[in-house]
Amino acid sequence: MELVLIDRLRRLNRLIALTVGIGLLGVATFVVLDIVMRQFGEGFGGTDEIAGYTMALATAWGMAYALLELGHVRIDLLRSRTGTTAKALFDLFAMICMSGVVVAIAVKAWPVVERAITNQSRANTPLETPLIWVQAPWFAGWVWFAVMSCLVTLCALSLVVKGRFAETEPFVGAFAEQDNL
């Protein structure tokens, strides 16, 4: 059951990553067009602001994808010198810590969004972008990462409790060691 859930989450995150990637390509195209237009004395304006928002959204939503693709940085000096059981326990501990941090970030991000809603905040820029347009999807990305992190942690915990230590490696292990499998 745990591995089926991980597989489904991985497929869903790949779709999200593809969508985010298309958005990044769209913004890159927009920026290039703006640069070309500036050569002729015209331009869209606000491309730096829009690109900044896009990077914040891509980062928030990309974290969950990186989680299941083992793309987060790990310092595994001790882990790499241990057996399968100890590796699974190190991985589980790392996931518990990550889940705690990410949940805390998601919880602390809400007041930022709430303030933008309450104050009807707008960016202090020429575009005067309503901040809720950016902060709501940014917050949703962090919430998604928190949910993903907790689900992955629970799957790893379930497998460890069942004594299926080696099965945690492909979704909570260290990327550098995946090449050796």
N, C-alpha and C positions, 0 to 999 in steps of 0.2 A: 504494500500500500504506500509506504513512504517513497519508494523509488518511482512509483507511478505519479505521485503528486509532484515530485521534483521534476520529472520529465514534462509534465503539463505546465508547470511554472516556467521552466526553461523555454518551452515553445512560446508561451505568452510573452515572456520578456524579449524574445527575439522579434516578435511582431512589434512590440513597443519600441525596441531599438531601431527597427527598420523605419517606423514612423518618425522617430526623432531624427534619424539620419536624413530622411527626405526633407524634413524641416530645416536641418542644417544646410543641405544643398540649396534649398530655396533661398535661405538668407545669404549664403555665399554668392549666389547668382545676383541677388538684389544689390549686394555690396559691390560686386564687379561692375554691374550696370551703372551704379552711382559713380564709381571711379571713372568709367569711360565717359559718362555724361559731363563730368567735371572738366574734362579736357576740352569740351566745347562750351564751357561757361555756364552749364546748367548742372543740376543735381537734384536728387530726391531730398536730401537732408534727413537727419535722424538715423542714418544707417548705423552709426556707432551705438546709439541707444538700443535699437532693435537687435543688433548683434549681441550686445551685452545681455539683454533679456533672454535671447535664444540660448546663449551659453549657460545661463543660470538654470533654465528649464532642461537643457540637455544633460547637465550635470545631475540635477535632482532625479530625473527619470532614468539616467544611465547607470546610476549606482546599483540598482537591483539587477540589471543585466550583468554588470561586472561581478556581482556577488556569485551568481551561478556559473559564470564563465571563469571563476577563480582569478579574477582580474585585480582584486584588491591586494595591496602590498602586505606581505607577511614577513616577519622576522622569525625564521624557523631554525635557528641554530641548534636548540635542544631537540626540537621535534624530529629533525632529519637524522638524528643519531639514536632513535628509539625504534621499538618494534611497532607492530600494527595496533595493538591495544593502546599503548601510550600515545601514539600519533592520533588515534581517534579521540582520546581524552583531551589532548592539547587542542585539537580542532574544535571539539565541543566547547571547551573553555573560551576559545577565541570567538566562537559564534555567540556565546552567552554575553561576552563583553561587548561585541559589536551590536548585538540586539539592544542591549541596555543603552548604549550611546545613541544609536539611531532613533530609538523610541524617545529618548530625552530631547533630541534635536527636533523631532516632529512635534512633540508637545510644546516646546519653546517657540516653534515657528508659528503656532496658531495665533498668539497675541499680535504678531506682526500683521497677519491677514485680518484679524478682527479689527485692529486699529484702522486699516485701510478701508474696511467696510463702514465702520462707524463714522469716520471723518470724511468719507468719500475722497480719499487722498488721490492726488495726481502728482505725476513726476514733475520736478522742478526743472523742466527742460522745454525747448520750443514745441515738442510734440504734446506736452501735457498729458501723457498717457495715464488713464485711470489705473492706479497701481493694482487694483483687484484683478485686472485682466492678466497681470503677470504673476502676482503673488498667489492667486488661487491655484493655478496649475503647478506652480513651484511647490506650494504646500502639499498638493496632491501627490507630487513626485516623492517627497520625503515620507509621506504617509505610506505610499506604496512600498518604498524601500524598507520602512519599519515593519510592515506586514510581511513582506518577503523574508526579511531577516528572522523574524520570529517563527515563521513557518519552517524555514530551513533549519533553524535551531531545534524546533520540536521534532522534525524528521530525524535529525542527527541524534538527538537524545533518545528517541524511540529505538533506533537501531543499536545504539550503545547499550541501552537497558536490555535489549534482546540478545546481546553478545555478538552482534553482526558488525564488528568493528571495521572490517575491510570495506564494507559497502558504503561507509561514510566518505571514503577517500575521493571519489569522483565529484562530489558536490560541496565538500567543505575542506578538502585537502589543500595542499600547496601546489601551485601551478608548476613550479620547477620540477617537482617530483613526478608530475603526470607524464612527462616525457620518458621516464624510466619504466613506466608500467607496461 
